[in-house]
Amino acid sequence: MRVAPVGGTAVQDHVALAEIELCGELIIAASAAGEERLSMESIDEVLRVAEERGGTGEPGASEDGPGSGAQ
C-alpha cells in the first residue's frame, strides 16, 4: 500500500475544485426545485452563465442585443 508523503506536497487542481463547487451548487438547486428537473434557464442561472458571457443576466439577453441575428 502506498501512502502520500507527509508535508506540503499536496497539489490542488483549481479547475477540478471549481467544477466540484459548481456541481454542488447544481445539486442544491435541484433539491430545492419544485419541478422534476431544472430548466435550462435555471441551470444557466445557477452556473452564472450570463455573468461569464458578460451579459446582463436577463433571460434571452445576448451580447449583440436583440434582433442582431448573431449566433
C-alpha beads as a LAMMPS data file, in Angstrom:
LAMMPS data file: protein, C-alpha beads

71 atoms
70 bonds

1 atom types
1 bond types

-500.0 500.0 xlo xhi
-500.0 500.0 ylo yhi
-500.0 500.0 zlo zhi

Masses

1 110.0

Atoms # bond

1 1 1 0.000 0.000 0.000
2 1 1 1.338 3.436 -0.979
3 1 1 0.631 6.453 1.143
4 1 1 1.104 10.085 0.114
5 1 1 4.159 11.624 1.727
6 1 1 3.510 13.875 4.696
7 1 1 4.481 17.516 4.481
8 1 1 3.474 20.126 1.946
9 1 1 3.367 18.084 -1.234
10 1 1 -0.374 18.484 -1.818
11 1 1 -1.273 19.668 -5.305
12 1 1 -4.553 21.449 -5.900
13 1 1 -6.286 21.293 -9.235
14 1 1 -8.147 24.603 -9.228
15 1 1 -10.226 23.709 -12.285
16 1 1 -11.381 20.457 -10.698
17 1 1 -12.206 22.243 -7.444
18 1 1 -14.262 24.849 -9.338
19 1 1 -16.142 22.091 -11.188
20 1 1 -16.887 20.301 -7.915
21 1 1 -18.222 23.542 -6.429
22 1 1 -20.489 24.119 -9.451
23 1 1 -21.786 20.535 -9.260
24 1 1 -22.598 21.096 -5.600
25 1 1 -24.497 24.272 -6.450
26 1 1 -26.489 22.390 -9.105
27 1 1 -27.332 19.622 -6.643
28 1 1 -28.549 22.159 -4.084
29 1 1 -30.656 23.961 -6.706
30 1 1 -32.128 20.672 -7.960
31 1 1 -33.055 19.545 -4.456
32 1 1 -34.778 22.869 -3.768
33 1 1 -36.633 22.950 -7.100
34 1 1 -40.327 22.198 -7.176
35 1 1 -40.260 20.543 -10.579
36 1 1 -38.746 17.183 -11.514
37 1 1 -35.882 18.742 -13.498
38 1 1 -34.182 22.105 -13.620
39 1 1 -34.914 24.120 -16.735
40 1 1 -32.026 25.222 -18.930
41 1 1 -32.635 28.774 -17.710
42 1 1 -32.386 27.649 -14.089
43 1 1 -29.164 25.783 -14.796
44 1 1 -27.695 28.838 -16.538
45 1 1 -28.692 30.984 -13.569
46 1 1 -27.064 28.612 -11.052
47 1 1 -23.899 28.396 -13.150
48 1 1 -23.918 32.180 -13.720
49 1 1 -23.593 31.690 -17.483
50 1 1 -24.758 35.240 -18.330
51 1 1 -22.133 36.715 -15.986
52 1 1 -19.375 34.716 -17.684
53 1 1 -20.512 35.880 -21.114
54 1 1 -20.684 39.486 -19.952
55 1 1 -24.447 39.596 -20.335
56 1 1 -26.995 41.310 -18.159
57 1 1 -28.217 38.085 -16.609
58 1 1 -31.655 38.562 -18.121
59 1 1 -33.110 35.544 -19.924
60 1 1 -32.886 35.912 -23.671
61 1 1 -30.363 38.755 -23.481
62 1 1 -27.273 38.469 -25.626
63 1 1 -24.098 40.494 -26.032
64 1 1 -25.111 41.544 -29.532
65 1 1 -28.543 42.725 -28.465
66 1 1 -31.972 41.593 -29.565
67 1 1 -32.555 41.023 -33.243
68 1 1 -28.866 41.070 -34.162
69 1 1 -29.081 37.607 -35.711
70 1 1 -25.729 36.643 -34.160
71 1 1 -25.436 33.002 -33.105

Bonds

1 1 1 2
2 1 2 3
3 1 3 4
4 1 4 5
5 1 5 6
6 1 6 7
7 1 7 8
8 1 8 9
9 1 9 10
10 1 10 11
11 1 11 12
12 1 12 13
13 1 13 14
14 1 14 15
15 1 15 16
16 1 16 17
17 1 17 18
18 1 18 19
19 1 19 20
20 1 20 21
21 1 21 22
22 1 22 23
23 1 23 24
24 1 24 25
25 1 25 26
26 1 26 27
27 1 27 28
28 1 28 29
29 1 29 30
30 1 30 31
31 1 31 32
32 1 32 33
33 1 33 34
34 1 34 35
35 1 35 36
36 1 36 37
37 1 37 38
38 1 38 39
39 1 39 40
40 1 40 41
41 1 41 42
42 1 42 43
43 1 43 44
44 1 44 45
45 1 45 46
46 1 46 47
47 1 47 48
48 1 48 49
49 1 49 50
50 1 50 51
51 1 51 52
52 1 52 53
53 1 53 54
54 1 54 55
55 1 55 56
56 1 56 57
57 1 57 58
58 1 58 59
59 1 59 60
60 1 60 61
61 1 61 62
62 1 62 63
63 1 63 64
64 1 64 65
65 1 65 66
66 1 66 67
67 1 67 68
68 1 68 69
69 1 69 70
70 1 70 71
